[in-house]
């Protein structure tokens, strides 16, 4: 695990234009975003678990 995995990324994602999307498309987009949030939260949990395990191994 690299230190940069824990550093915030400087590049912000591009916002998707919403004005031309239908209500169904907007709901589908929300579902995609929720799925991505869950995936991101899982990755955070993995990284925290890895960092916690490393801190136990390299206890001061």
C-alpha positions in Angstrom: 0.0 0.0 0.0 1.4 3.3 -1.0 1.2 6.6 0.9 -0.6 8.2 -2.0 -3.5 5.8 -1.5 -4.3 7.7 1.6 -3.8 11.2 0.1 -6.8 13.1 -1.3 -7.0 13.2 -5.1 -6.7 16.8 -6.5 -8.7 16.2 -9.6 -12.5 16.6 -9.2 -14.8 14.5 -11.4 -16.6 16.1 -14.3 -20.2 16.9 -13.5 -22.7 15.2 -15.7 -25.2 17.6 -17.4 -28.6 16.7 -16.0 -31.0 19.1 -17.8 -31.6 16.9 -20.8 -32.1 13.6 -18.8 -35.6 12.2 -18.2 -36.8 11.4 -14.8 -36.1 7.6 -15.4 -32.6 8.5 -16.6 -32.1 10.6 -13.5 -33.3 7.8 -11.2 -30.9 5.4 -13.0 -28.1 7.9 -12.6 -28.8 8.1 -8.8 -28.7 4.3 -8.6 -25.3 4.3 -10.4 -24.0 6.9 -8.0 -25.3 5.0 -4.9 -23.6 1.9 -6.2 -20.3 3.9 -6.7 -20.6 5.2 -3.1 -21.0 1.7 -1.7 -18.0 0.6 -3.8 -16.0 3.5 -2.5 -17.0 2.9 1.1 -15.9 -0.7 0.8 -12.5 0.4 -0.5 -12.1 2.8 2.4 -12.9 -0.1 4.8 -10.2 -2.3 3.1 -7.6 0.5 3.3 -8.4 1.2 7.0 -8.2 -2.5 7.8 -4.8 -2.7 6.1 -3.6 0.4 7.8 -4.8 -0.9 11.2 -3.1 -4.2 10.6 0.1 -2.5 9.7 0.0 -0.2 12.7 -0.4 -3.3 15.0 2.6 -5.0 13.3 4.7 -1.9 13.5 3.5 -0.9 17.0 5.7 1.8 18.7 
